């Protein structure tokens, strides 16, 4: 994984010192909240319902054991003993005190971490496939390219004050595990005729106006992909709406200009940049790539003893095929039945750090699904890893099931939310675990957002739930048919909303229809796409 050089460290240390002074002036009353707000947001500090929230960047989801141990220490020293992992592969602390924030940032800086550009109208944390560098189906490890984008975008003077926040995902396989086409820019690294290049998608996003990003360039030579990304950003920065934050995202610009006109302007800007000598950073890419050399894999057993049925179920659901056949990638579920999706205690973080150090070449990942991952586990060590996870309450065998719910913090924490997400996720996972229906239903991705901003990605759920305020009462809209994978689609609302008890019953009715109508081998999403919305609406509203 990438290590800071003297420039990275100096940059982060300088930002900590700058923020320490800003926070001091706010506490002394020398800055008003309006004056302080843009300064704290540049450092990932939000003011939520009950306290400040600090969002820490984990670029493309990769970190090592010492960094995870520091995250645990931060939870103990400055929060309430836990952290919340997000769909952007970051971690959030929900009970931070302003007077402690600079100290927390200084602690993070000692392990090459920060909270820069995790908020504000800038290029946010670059995300990627959580199986990057381990997946058997990838063309190449996409993380060096994501890291190059991180370095290019950090403190980029032209893009510090964009019309709105800007999110980029980089993947390198046909299978999309990062919701790439629901980003402002999605990049897929591909190989064509023996040459590595990048496909670019632009104009995706969720929120109140969800859109799927169209393809805008089928192939960019890999030594020009940063230049092409910059051309995309320049056109957006030039024409993006600043008069209305609801119409300020690039998806609105691409929609209103039309994809063809946006592409034409990007191509013109790209050609101009190349003509005046904006050279792609080939040497820097080569330097960065050295940090992502594969670990020293060794041969070993390639079969798994399945005599323990609990272990066998966990293996089937929570491990992923590795590019080396003596290894797997092991998913660490942060979704026990009845638990809060994405939450981990400091002690659980330390357990995961120890396992990474002992069994996964000192490497960890934060997954887009709000889980954690040991990317390189020898099959010979898998039983020992499982036993340690089970003892720590981290071995729920539920990856990609209805219990593996993505949920935002909702009205329990967020000042923007209209409804609670966490209690609903807890009750749904408990209901399906208790009834044994999780096994019957199989793959079903359920996502919950507490407001239209869609931090829980409800638009992309096979089943999506959106919390709304209905005359002062929490109400939940149910949607069906979304996907954030390579078969990307946006979910459609079934009809009138439900109260909390009603939406849980509605989810059960929807799965009843699926179980009654599915054909051999069909996932929920396949059945929905084949039979359409009407059978589900009839069951819900008849």
FENTATA-V238086 format. One record per pair of residues at least 4 apart in sequence whose C-alpha atoms are under 7 Angstrom apart, sorted by sequence separation. I is the first residue (numbers start at 1). J is the second residue. D is the distance in Angstrom with one decimal. If there is no record, write none. Layout:
[[I | J | D] [I | J | D]]
This chain:
[[4 | 8 | 5.2] [5 | 9 | 6.4] [6 | 10 | 6.0] [7 | 11 | 6.1] [8 | 12 | 6.3] [9 | 13 | 6.0] [10 | 14 | 6.0] [11 | 15 | 6.3] [12 | 16 | 6.4] [13 | 17 | 6.4] [14 | 18 | 6.2] [15 | 19 | 6.1] [16 | 20 | 6.1] [17 | 21 | 6.5] [18 | 22 | 6.4] [19 | 23 | 6.0] [20 | 24 | 6.2] [21 | 25 | 6.3] [22 | 26 | 6.3] [23 | 27 | 6.2] [24 | 28 | 6.2] [25 | 29 | 6.2] [26 | 30 | 5.7] [31 | 35 | 5.8] [32 | 36 | 6.1] [33 | 37 | 5.8] [36 | 40 | 6.2] [37 | 41 | 6.1] [38 | 42 | 6.3] [39 | 43 | 6.9] [40 | 44 | 6.5] [41 | 45 | 5.2] [47 | 51 | 6.1] [48 | 52 | 5.6] [58 | 62 | 6.4] [63 | 67 | 6.2] [64 | 68 | 6.4] [65 | 69 | 6.1] [66 | 70 | 6.2] [67 | 71 | 6.3] [68 | 72 | 6.3] [69 | 73 | 6.2] [70 | 74 | 6.1] [71 | 75 | 6.3] [72 | 76 | 6.4] [73 | 77 | 6.0] [74 | 78 | 5.6] [75 | 79 | 4.8] [76 | 80 | 6.1] [85 | 89 | 6.7] [86 | 90 | 5.4] [97 | 101 | 6.4] [100 | 104 | 6.3] [101 | 105 | 6.2] [102 | 106 | 6.1] [103 | 107 | 6.2] [104 | 108 | 6.3] [105 | 109 | 6.2] [106 | 110 | 6.7] [108 | 112 | 6.6] [109 | 113 | 5.1] [131 | 135 | 5.3] [142 | 146 | 6.4] [143 | 147 | 5.9] [144 | 148 | 6.1] [145 | 149 | 6.2] [146 | 150 | 6.2] [147 | 151 | 6.3] [148 | 152 | 6.1] [149 | 153 | 5.9] [150 | 154 | 6.0] [152 | 156 | 6.7] [156 | 160 | 6.1] [176 | 180 | 6.6] [191 | 195 | 5.4] [192 | 196 | 6.5] [206 | 210 | 4.0] [220 | 224 | 6.5] [221 | 225 | 6.5] [224 | 228 | 6.3] [225 | 229 | 6.1] [226 | 230 | 6.1] [227 | 231 | 6.3] [228 | 232 | 6.4] [229 | 233 | 6.3] [230 | 234 | 6.0] [231 | 235 | 6.4] [232 | 236 | 6.5] [233 | 237 | 5.9] [234 | 238 | 6.0] [235 | 239 | 6.2] [236 | 240 | 5.1] [244 | 248 | 6.2] [248 | 252 | 6.8] [249 | 253 | 7.0] [250 | 254 | 6.1] [251 | 255 | 6.0] [252 | 256 | 6.0] [253 | 257 | 5.9] [254 | 258 | 5.4] [255 | 259 | 6.7] [257 | 261 | 5.8] [258 | 262 | 6.3] [259 | 263 | 6.0] [260 | 264 | 6.2] [261 | 265 | 6.3] [262 | 266 | 6.2] [263 | 267 | 6.0] [264 | 268 | 6.2] [265 | 269 | 6.2] [266 | 270 | 6.0] [267 | 271 | 6.1] [268 | 272 | 6.2] [269 | 273 | 6.2] [270 | 274 | 6.3] [271 | 275 | 6.1] [272 | 276 | 6.3] [273 | 277 | 6.5] [274 | 278 | 5.2] [281 | 285 | 6.3] [282 | 286 | 6.3] [283 | 287 | 6.3] [284 | 288 | 6.1] [285 | 289 | 6.0] [286 | 290 | 6.7] [289 | 293 | 6.9] [308 | 312 | 6.1] [309 | 313 | 6.1] [310 | 314 | 6.3] [311 | 315 | 6.1] [312 | 316 | 6.2] [313 | 317 | 6.2] [314 | 318 | 5.4] [315 | 319 | 5.3] [335 | 339 | 5.7] [344 | 348 | 6.0] [345 | 349 | 6.3] [346 | 350 | 6.3] [347 | 351 | 6.3] [348 | 352 | 6.3] [349 | 353 | 6.1] [350 | 354 | 6.2] [351 | 355 | 6.3] [352 | 356 | 6.1] [353 | 357 | 6.2] [354 | 358 | 6.1] [355 | 359 | 5.5] [356 | 360 | 4.6] [357 | 361 | 6.0] [366 | 370 | 6.9] [367 | 371 | 5.2] [377 | 381 | 6.7] [378 | 382 | 6.4] [381 | 385 | 6.4] [382 | 386 | 6.1] [383 | 387 | 6.2] [384 | 388 | 6.4] [385 | 389 | 6.2] [386 | 390 | 6.0] [387 | 391 | 6.2] [388 | 392 | 6.4] [389 | 393 | 6.2] [390 | 394 | 5.6] [400 | 404 | 5.7] [409 | 413 | 5.9] [410 | 414 | 5.5] [411 | 415 | 7.0] [421 | 425 | 6.2] [422 | 426 | 6.2] [423 | 427 | 6.1] [424 | 428 | 6.2] [425 | 429 | 6.2] [426 | 430 | 6.2] [427 | 431 | 6.0] [428 | 432 | 6.3] [429 | 433 | 6.1] [430 | 434 | 6.0] [431 | 435 | 6.2] [432 | 436 | 6.0] [433 | 437 | 6.8] [437 | 441 | 6.1] [438 | 442 | 6.2] [454 | 458 | 6.1] [457 | 461 | 6.8] [460 | 464 | 7.0] [469 | 473 | 5.6] [470 | 474 | 6.2] [483 | 487 | 6.6] [484 | 488 | 4.8] [498 | 502 | 5.1] [499 | 503 | 6.1] [500 | 504 | 6.5] [501 | 505 | 6.4] [502 | 506 | 6.0] [503 | 507 | 6.2] [504 | 508 | 6.5] [505 | 509 | 6.3] [506 | 510 | 6.2] [507 | 511 | 6.4] [508 | 512 | 6.2] [509 | 513 | 6.4] [510 | 514 | 6.4] [511 | 515 | 6.1] [512 | 516 | 6.2] [513 | 517 | 6.0] [514 | 518 | 5.6] [518 | 522 | 6.0] [522 | 526 | 5.5] [523 | 527 | 6.4] [524 | 528 | 6.2] [525 | 529 | 6.2] [526 | 530 | 6.2] [527 | 531 | 6.1] [528 | 532 | 5.3] [533 | 537 | 6.3] [534 | 538 | 6.0] [535 | 539 | 6.4] [536 | 540 | 6.2] [537 | 541 | 5.8] [538 | 542 | 5.0] [4 | 9 | 6.0] [25 | 30 | 5.0] [26 | 31 | 4.7] [31 | 36 | 6.0] [40 | 45 | 5.1] [41 | 46 | 6.3] [47 | 52 | 4.4] [48 | 53 | 6.4] [58 | 63 | 7.0] [74 | 79 | 6.9] [75 | 80 | 6.1] [76 | 81 | 4.5] [85 | 90 | 5.8] [86 | 91 | 5.9] [96 | 101 | 6.8] [108 | 113 | 4.9] [109 | 114 | 6.0] [117 | 122 | 6.5] [119 | 124 | 6.8] [155 | 160 | 6.4] [181 | 186 | 5.6] [191 | 196 | 4.5] [205 | 210 | 5.5] [206 | 211 | 6.4] [220 | 225 | 5.9] [247 | 252 | 5.9] [254 | 259 | 5.5] [257 | 262 | 6.1] [273 | 278 | 5.3] [274 | 279 | 6.7] [306 | 311 | 6.9] [322 | 327 | 5.8] [335 | 340 | 6.6] [344 | 349 | 6.5] [356 | 361 | 6.5] [357 | 362 | 4.0] [366 | 371 | 6.2] [367 | 372 | 5.5] [377 | 382 | 6.6] [389 | 394 | 4.8] [390 | 395 | 4.7] [398 | 403 | 6.0] [399 | 404 | 5.7] [409 | 414 | 6.4] [432 | 437 | 5.3] [433 | 438 | 6.2] [449 | 454 | 5.3] [459 | 464 | 6.1] [469 | 474 | 5.1] [470 | 475 | 6.0] [483 | 488 | 4.8] [484 | 489 | 6.7] [498 | 503 | 5.2] [522 | 527 | 6.1] [528 | 533 | 6.8] [25 | 31 | 5.8] [26 | 32 | 6.6] [46 | 52 | 5.5] [47 | 53 | 6.2] [75 | 81 | 4.6] [85 | 91 | 4.3] [108 | 114 | 5.9] [117 | 123 | 6.7] [118 | 124 | 5.4] [180 | 186 | 4.9] [190 | 196 | 5.8] [191 | 197 | 6.2] [205 | 211 | 5.4] [241 | 247 | 6.2] [242 | 248 | 5.9] [306 | 312 | 4.9] [322 | 328 | 4.8] [335 | 341 | 5.0] [356 | 362 | 4.8] [366 | 372 | 4.7] [367 | 373 | 6.7] [389 | 395 | 5.1] [398 | 404 | 5.7] [411 | 417 | 5.0] [432 | 438 | 5.6] [449 | 455 | 5.9] [458 | 464 | 4.2] [468 | 474 | 6.0] [469 | 475 | 6.0] [483 | 489 | 5.0] [45 | 52 | 6.6] [46 | 53 | 5.0] [75 | 82 | 5.2] [84 | 91 | 5.4] [85 | 92 | 6.3] [117 | 124 | 5.3] [118 | 125 | 6.0] [190 | 197 | 5.4] [204 | 211 | 5.0] [205 | 212 | 6.6] [241 | 248 | 4.6] [321 | 328 | 5.4] [322 | 329 | 6.2] [334 | 341 | 6.0] [335 | 342 | 6.7] [356 | 363 | 5.5] [365 | 372 | 5.7] [366 | 373 | 6.3] [410 | 417 | 5.3] [411 | 418 | 6.2] [449 | 456 | 4.3] [458 | 465 | 5.7] [467 | 474 | 6.7] [468 | 475 | 5.2] [482 | 489 | 5.0] [483 | 490 | 6.5] [45 | 53 | 5.7] [46 | 54 | 6.4] [75 | 83 | 6.2] [83 | 91 | 6.4] [84 | 92 | 5.1] [117 | 125 | 6.8] [133 | 141 | 4.6] [189 | 197 | 5.8] [190 | 198 | 5.7] [204 | 212 | 4.5] [240 | 248 | 5.8] [254 | 262 | 6.0] [320 | 328 | 5.7] [321 | 329 | 6.6] [334 | 342 | 5.3] [356 | 364 | 6.1] [365 | 373 | 4.9] [411 | 419 | 5.2] [412 | 420 | 6.1] [448 | 456 | 5.0] [449 | 457 | 6.6] [458 | 466 | 6.4] [467 | 475 | 5.7] [468 | 476 | 6.0] [482 | 490 | 4.4] [45 | 54 | 4.6] [83 | 92 | 5.8] [84 | 93 | 6.4] [105 | 114 | 6.3] [132 | 141 | 5.5] [169 | 178 | 6.8] [189 | 198 | 4.4] [203 | 212 | 7.0] [204 | 213 | 3.8] [319 | 328 | 6.2] [320 | 329 | 5.1] [334 | 343 | 6.3] [364 | 373 | 5.8] [365 | 374 | 6.6] [386 | 395 | 6.7] [410 | 419 | 6.1] [411 | 420 | 4.5] [447 | 456 | 5.8] [448 | 457 | 6.9] [449 | 458 | 5.8] [467 | 476 | 4.5] [481 | 490 | 6.7] [482 | 491 | 3.9] [518 | 527 | 5.5] [26 | 36 | 6.7] [44 | 54 | 5.6] [45 | 55 | 6.5] [83 | 93 | 5.2] [132 | 142 | 6.3] [188 | 198 | 5.5] [189 | 199 | 6.4] [203 | 213 | 4.6] [240 | 250 | 6.6] [319 | 329 | 5.5] [320 | 330 | 6.5] [334 | 344 | 6.6] [364 | 374 | 5.3] [410 | 420 | 4.7] [447 | 457 | 6.0] [448 | 458 | 5.3] [466 | 476 | 5.4] [467 | 477 | 6.5] [481 | 491 | 4.5] [514 | 524 | 6.2] [44 | 55 | 5.0] [132 | 143 | 6.7] [169 | 180 | 5.4] [187 | 198 | 6.3] [188 | 199 | 5.1] [202 | 213 | 5.0] [203 | 214 | 6.8] [319 | 330 | 4.5] [363 | 374 | 6.8] [364 | 375 | 6.6] [410 | 421 | 4.9] [447 | 458 | 4.8] [465 | 476 | 6.3] [466 | 477 | 5.1] [480 | 491 | 4.9] [481 | 492 | 6.5] [44 | 56 | 6.8] [187 | 199 | 5.6] [188 | 200 | 6.7] [201 | 213 | 5.5] [202 | 214 | 6.1] [318 | 330 | 6.0] [319 | 331 | 5.9] [409 | 421 | 6.3] [410 | 422 | 6.7] [465 | 477 | 5.6] [466 | 478 | 6.7] [479 | 491 | 5.5] [480 | 492 | 5.4] [187 | 200 | 4.9] [201 | 214 | 5.5] [202 | 215 | 6.8] [240 | 253 | 6.0] [318 | 331 | 5.0] [408 | 421 | 6.3] [409 | 422 | 6.3] [465 | 478 | 4.9] [479 | 492 | 5.0] [480 | 493 | 6.6] [514 | 527 | 6.7] [79 | 93 | 6.5] [169 | 183 | 6.6] [186 | 200 | 5.9] [187 | 201 | 6.4] [201 | 215 | 4.4] [202 | 216 | 6.6] [236 | 250 | 6.2] [360 | 374 | 5.9] [407 | 421 | 6.1] [447 | 461 | 5.2] [464 | 478 | 5.9] [465 | 479 | 6.2] [479 | 493 | 4.1] [480 | 494 | 6.9] [80 | 95 | 6.8] [168 | 183 | 5.8] [186 | 201 | 4.9] [200 | 215 | 6.1] [201 | 216 | 5.4] [360 | 375 | 6.5] [361 | 376 | 7.0] [407 | 422 | 6.7] [446 | 461 | 5.2] [451 | 466 | 6.3] [464 | 479 | 4.8] [478 | 493 | 5.8] [479 | 494 | 5.5] [79 | 95 | 5.2] [167 | 183 | 5.7] [168 | 184 | 6.0] [169 | 185 | 6.7] [170 | 186 | 6.2] [171 | 187 | 6.3] [172 | 188 | 5.3] [185 | 201 | 5.6] [186 | 202 | 6.3] [200 | 216 | 5.7] [360 | 376 | 4.8] [445 | 461 | 5.6] [446 | 462 | 6.0] [447 | 463 | 6.6] [448 | 464 | 6.0] [449 | 465 | 6.3] [450 | 466 | 6.0] [451 | 467 | 5.5] [463 | 479 | 5.7] [464 | 480 | 6.2] [477 | 493 | 6.9] [478 | 494 | 5.9] [79 | 96 | 5.6] [167 | 184 | 5.3] [168 | 185 | 4.9] [169 | 186 | 5.0] [170 | 187 | 4.7] [171 | 188 | 4.9] [172 | 189 | 4.5] [185 | 202 | 4.4] [200 | 217 | 5.2] [360 | 377 | 5.3] [445 | 462 | 5.2] [446 | 463 | 4.8] [447 | 464 | 5.0] [448 | 465 | 4.7] [449 | 466 | 5.0] [450 | 467 | 4.6] [451 | 468 | 6.1] [463 | 480 | 4.7] [78 | 96 | 6.0] [166 | 184 | 6.0] [167 | 185 | 6.6] [168 | 186 | 5.8] [169 | 187 | 6.2] [170 | 188 | 5.9] [171 | 189 | 6.2] [172 | 190 | 6.3] [184 | 202 | 5.5] [185 | 203 | 6.5] [199 | 217 | 5.8] [200 | 218 | 6.6] [356 | 374 | 6.3] [359 | 377 | 5.8] [407 | 425 | 6.9] [444 | 462 | 6.2] [445 | 463 | 6.5] [446 | 464 | 5.8] [447 | 465 | 6.3] [448 | 466 | 6.0] [449 | 467 | 6.2] [462 | 480 | 5.6] [463 | 481 | 6.6] [184 | 203 | 5.0] [199 | 218 | 4.8] [462 | 481 | 4.8] [463 | 482 | 7.0] [477 | 496 | 6.7] [478 | 497 | 6.6] [126 | 146 | 6.3] [181 | 201 | 6.6] [184 | 204 | 5.0] [199 | 219 | 5.0] [405 | 425 | 6.6] [461 | 481 | 6.9] [462 | 482 | 4.8] [477 | 497 | 4.3] [183 | 204 | 4.7] [184 | 205 | 6.0] [198 | 219 | 5.3] [199 | 220 | 6.5] [461 | 482 | 4.7] [462 | 483 | 6.1] [476 | 497 | 5.0] [477 | 498 | 6.6] [78 | 100 | 6.7] [182 | 204 | 4.3] [183 | 205 | 5.0] [197 | 219 | 5.9] [198 | 220 | 5.1] [460 | 482 | 4.2] [461 | 483 | 5.7] [475 | 497 | 6.1] [476 | 498 | 5.1] [181 | 204 | 5.7] [182 | 205 | 4.5] [197 | 220 | 5.3] [198 | 221 | 6.6] [302 | 325 | 6.1] [459 | 482 | 5.9] [460 | 483 | 4.5] [475 | 498 | 5.6] [476 | 499 | 6.1] [513 | 536 | 6.4] [126 | 150 | 6.3] [146 | 170 | 6.0] [182 | 206 | 6.6] [197 | 221 | 4.5] [198 | 222 | 6.1] [302 | 326 | 4.9] [460 | 484 | 5.2] [475 | 499 | 5.0] [196 | 221 | 6.8] [197 | 222 | 4.3] [301 | 326 | 5.9] [474 | 499 | 6.7] [196 | 222 | 5.9] [300 | 326 | 5.4] [403 | 429 | 4.7] [510 | 536 | 5.9] [198 | 225 | 6.6] [299 | 326 | 5.9] [421 | 448 | 6.1] [464 | 491 | 7.0] [476 | 503 | 6.6] [61 | 89 | 4.9] [142 | 170 | 6.5] [342 | 370 | 4.7] [421 | 449 | 6.3] [60 | 89 | 6.7] [61 | 90 | 7.0] [142 | 171 | 5.7] [182 | 211 | 7.0] [341 | 370 | 6.9] [342 | 371 | 6.1] [421 | 450 | 5.4] [460 | 489 | 6.8] [74 | 104 | 6.5] [123 | 153 | 6.4] [142 | 172 | 5.5] [182 | 212 | 5.5] [235 | 265 | 6.9] [355 | 385 | 6.9] [420 | 450 | 5.7] [460 | 490 | 5.6] [461 | 491 | 6.7] [509 | 539 | 6.6] [58 | 89 | 6.2] [141 | 172 | 6.8] [181 | 212 | 5.7] [182 | 213 | 6.2] [235 | 266 | 6.3] [419 | 450 | 4.9] [459 | 490 | 5.4] [460 | 491 | 6.1] [509 | 540 | 6.7] [58 | 90 | 5.1] [140 | 172 | 6.1] [181 | 213 | 5.0] [418 | 450 | 5.8] [419 | 451 | 6.9] [459 | 491 | 5.1] [57 | 90 | 5.2] [139 | 172 | 5.6] [417 | 450 | 5.1] [418 | 451 | 5.5] [56 | 90 | 5.9] [138 | 172 | 5.3] [139 | 173 | 5.9] [232 | 266 | 5.6] [417 | 451 | 4.9] [506 | 540 | 6.3] [55 | 90 | 6.8] [56 | 91 | 5.4] [138 | 173 | 4.4] [231 | 266 | 5.5] [55 | 91 | 5.8] [56 | 92 | 6.2] [137 | 173 | 6.0] [370 | 406 | 6.8] [402 | 438 | 6.4] [55 | 92 | 4.3] [122 | 159 | 6.1] [334 | 371 | 5.2] [369 | 406 | 6.3] [401 | 438 | 6.6] [54 | 92 | 5.5] [55 | 93 | 6.5] [70 | 108 | 7.0] [89 | 127 | 6.8] [122 | 160 | 5.2] [231 | 269 | 5.5] [333 | 371 | 5.3] [53 | 92 | 6.7] [54 | 93 | 5.2] [88 | 127 | 6.3] [122 | 161 | 6.0] [231 | 270 | 5.3] [332 | 371 | 6.0] [333 | 372 | 6.6] [410 | 449 | 6.9] [411 | 450 | 6.6] [53 | 93 | 5.4] [54 | 94 | 6.7] [121 | 161 | 5.6] [122 | 162 | 5.7] [211 | 251 | 6.7] [332 | 372 | 4.9] [405 | 445 | 6.8] [406 | 446 | 6.7] [407 | 447 | 5.9] [408 | 448 | 6.7] [410 | 450 | 4.5] [53 | 94 | 4.4] [121 | 162 | 5.2] [124 | 165 | 7.0] [126 | 167 | 6.9] [127 | 168 | 6.5] [128 | 169 | 5.4] [331 | 372 | 6.0] [332 | 373 | 5.5] [401 | 442 | 5.9] [405 | 446 | 5.3] [406 | 447 | 4.7] [407 | 448 | 4.7] [408 | 449 | 5.6] [52 | 94 | 6.5] [53 | 95 | 6.1] [54 | 96 | 6.6] [121 | 163 | 6.5] [123 | 165 | 6.4] [124 | 166 | 5.9] [126 | 168 | 5.5] [127 | 169 | 4.8] [128 | 170 | 4.9] [129 | 171 | 5.6] [228 | 270 | 5.8] [331 | 373 | 4.6] [401 | 443 | 4.8] [402 | 444 | 5.1] [405 | 447 | 5.7] [406 | 448 | 6.3] [407 | 449 | 6.0] [408 | 450 | 6.6] [51 | 94 | 6.9] [52 | 95 | 6.0] [53 | 96 | 5.8] [121 | 164 | 4.5] [122 | 165 | 5.1] [123 | 166 | 4.7] [124 | 167 | 5.5] [126 | 169 | 5.9] [127 | 170 | 6.5] [128 | 171 | 5.5] [227 | 270 | 6.9] [330 | 373 | 5.7] [331 | 374 | 6.5] [400 | 443 | 5.4] [401 | 444 | 5.1] [402 | 445 | 5.8] [494 | 537 | 6.1] [51 | 95 | 5.4] [52 | 96 | 5.2] [67 | 111 | 5.9] [121 | 165 | 4.0] [122 | 166 | 5.9] [123 | 167 | 6.0] [329 | 373 | 7.0] [330 | 374 | 5.2] [348 | 392 | 6.3] [400 | 444 | 6.2] [401 | 445 | 6.2] [402 | 446 | 5.9] [481 | 525 | 6.0] [51 | 96 | 6.5] [52 | 97 | 6.3] [120 | 165 | 6.1] [121 | 166 | 6.9] [329 | 374 | 5.8] [330 | 375 | 6.3] [400 | 445 | 6.0] [52 | 98 | 7.0] [205 | 251 | 6.7] [329 | 375 | 4.3] [142 | 189 | 6.9] [203 | 250 | 5.3] [204 | 251 | 5.5] [216 | 263 | 5.9] [329 | 376 | 5.4] [330 | 377 | 6.9] [408 | 455 | 5.6] [481 | 528 | 6.4] [129 | 177 | 5.5] [203 | 251 | 3.7] [328 | 376 | 6.0] [329 | 377 | 6.0] [408 | 456 | 4.7] [419 | 467 | 4.9] [129 | 178 | 5.3] [327 | 376 | 6.1] [328 | 377 | 5.4] [407 | 456 | 4.7] [418 | 467 | 6.1] [419 | 468 | 6.0] [128 | 178 | 5.8] [327 | 377 | 5.3] [328 | 378 | 6.5] [406 | 456 | 5.9] [418 | 468 | 5.2] [419 | 469 | 6.8] [139 | 190 | 6.3] [203 | 254 | 5.7] [327 | 378 | 4.3] [328 | 379 | 6.5] [418 | 469 | 5.3] [139 | 191 | 6.8] [326 | 378 | 5.9] [327 | 379 | 5.2] [227 | 280 | 6.3] [326 | 379 | 5.8] [226 | 280 | 6.7] [419 | 474 | 5.2] [224 | 280 | 5.1] [418 | 474 | 6.8] [57 | 114 | 6.0] [223 | 280 | 5.4] [56 | 114 | 6.0] [57 | 115 | 5.1] [223 | 281 | 6.9] [56 | 115 | 4.4] [223 | 282 | 5.7] [55 | 115 | 6.1] [334 | 394 | 6.4] [336 | 396 | 5.6] [57 | 118 | 6.1] [333 | 394 | 5.6] [56 | 118 | 6.9] [332 | 394 | 6.0] [333 | 395 | 6.2] [55 | 118 | 6.3] [332 | 395 | 6.4] [333 | 396 | 5.8] [462 | 525 | 5.9] [341 | 405 | 6.6] [341 | 406 | 6.4] [59 | 125 | 5.8] [60 | 126 | 5.6] [61 | 127 | 6.8] [184 | 250 | 6.2] [295 | 361 | 6.9] [337 | 403 | 6.7] [341 | 407 | 6.3] [59 | 126 | 5.8] [60 | 127 | 4.2] [184 | 251 | 6.7] [57 | 125 | 6.2] [59 | 127 | 6.5] [60 | 128 | 4.9] [335 | 403 | 7.0] [61 | 130 | 6.6] [335 | 404 | 6.0] [44 | 115 | 5.1] [43 | 115 | 5.3] [44 | 116 | 6.2] [43 | 116 | 4.8] [44 | 117 | 6.6] [42 | 116 | 6.1] [43 | 117 | 6.5] [44 | 118 | 5.0] [163 | 237 | 6.5] [42 | 117 | 5.8] [44 | 119 | 5.1] [162 | 237 | 5.8] [304 | 379 | 6.7] [424 | 500 | 6.9] [428 | 504 | 6.3] [42 | 119 | 6.0] [149 | 226 | 6.9] [163 | 240 | 5.8] [302 | 379 | 6.4] [41 | 119 | 5.4] [42 | 120 | 5.9] [163 | 241 | 6.2] [301 | 379 | 6.3] [41 | 120 | 5.6] [163 | 242 | 5.2] [301 | 380 | 6.0] [318 | 397 | 6.0] [300 | 380 | 6.8] [317 | 397 | 5.8] [318 | 398 | 7.0] [443 | 523 | 6.1] [444 | 524 | 6.1] [317 | 398 | 6.3] [318 | 399 | 5.6] [443 | 524 | 7.0] [20 | 102 | 5.1] [317 | 399 | 5.6] [340 | 422 | 6.1] [19 | 102 | 6.5] [60 | 143 | 6.9] [314 | 397 | 4.5] [164 | 248 | 5.7] [313 | 397 | 6.5] [163 | 248 | 5.6] [164 | 249 | 5.7] [16 | 102 | 6.3] [60 | 146 | 6.8] [340 | 426 | 6.4] [339 | 426 | 5.7] [338 | 426 | 4.2] [16 | 105 | 6.2] [337 | 426 | 6.8] [338 | 427 | 6.2] [16 | 106 | 6.1] [338 | 429 | 5.9] [337 | 429 | 5.1] [338 | 430 | 5.0] [337 | 430 | 5.0] [13 | 109 | 6.6] [337 | 433 | 6.5] [12 | 109 | 6.5] [12 | 114 | 6.8] [4 | 112 | 6.4] [148 | 285 | 6.5] [144 | 288 | 5.9] [144 | 289 | 5.2] [144 | 292 | 6.8] [136 | 321 | 6.3] [135 | 321 | 6.6] [136 | 322 | 5.2] [135 | 322 | 5.2] [136 | 323 | 3.9] [134 | 322 | 5.4] [135 | 323 | 5.5] [134 | 323 | 5.7] [178 | 368 | 6.2] [130 | 365 | 6.2] [130 | 366 | 6.8] [130 | 367 | 5.2] [130 | 368 | 6.8] [134 | 375 | 6.2] [134 | 376 | 6.9] [131 | 375 | 6.6] [208 | 452 | 5.3] [207 | 452 | 5.6] [208 | 453 | 6.0] [207 | 453 | 4.2] [207 | 454 | 4.9] [206 | 454 | 6.2] [206 | 459 | 6.8] [86 | 342 | 6.5] [85 | 342 | 4.8] [84 | 342 | 5.3] [85 | 343 | 6.2] [84 | 343 | 4.4] [83 | 343 | 5.7] [84 | 344 | 6.5] [82 | 343 | 6.8] [83 | 344 | 5.7] [82 | 344 | 5.5] [83 | 345 | 6.5] [82 | 345 | 4.0] [81 | 345 | 5.8] [82 | 346 | 5.3] [81 | 346 | 5.4] [76 | 346 | 6.7] [75 | 346 | 6.1] [72 | 346 | 4.3] [72 | 349 | 5.8] [89 | 366 | 5.1] [72 | 350 | 6.5] [89 | 367 | 5.8] [89 | 368 | 5.6] [69 | 349 | 6.7] [88 | 368 | 6.1] [68 | 349 | 6.3] [69 | 350 | 5.6] [87 | 368 | 4.5] [68 | 350 | 7.0] [87 | 369 | 5.8] [87 | 370 | 5.6] [69 | 353 | 6.3] [86 | 370 | 5.3] [68 | 353 | 5.8] [85 | 370 | 5.4] [65 | 353 | 4.3] [2 | 291 | 5.2] [65 | 354 | 6.7] [1 | 291 | 5.3] [2 | 292 | 7.0] [1 | 292 | 5.3] [65 | 356 | 6.1] [65 | 357 | 6.0] [65 | 362 | 5.7] [64 | 362 | 5.4] [65 | 363 | 6.6] [64 | 363 | 4.7] [63 | 363 | 6.1] [64 | 364 | 5.6] [63 | 364 | 5.3] [62 | 364 | 5.9] [63 | 365 | 6.2] [62 | 365 | 4.7] [61 | 365 | 5.1] [62 | 366 | 6.6] [61 | 366 | 4.6] [179 | 484 | 4.7] [61 | 367 | 6.6] [179 | 485 | 5.9] [177 | 485 | 6.1] [176 | 485 | 4.8] [175 | 485 | 6.9] [176 | 486 | 4.9] [175 | 486 | 5.6] [50 | 413 | 6.8] [49 | 413 | 5.5] [48 | 413 | 6.2] [49 | 414 | 5.7] [48 | 414 | 5.4] [49 | 415 | 4.9] [48 | 415 | 5.3]]
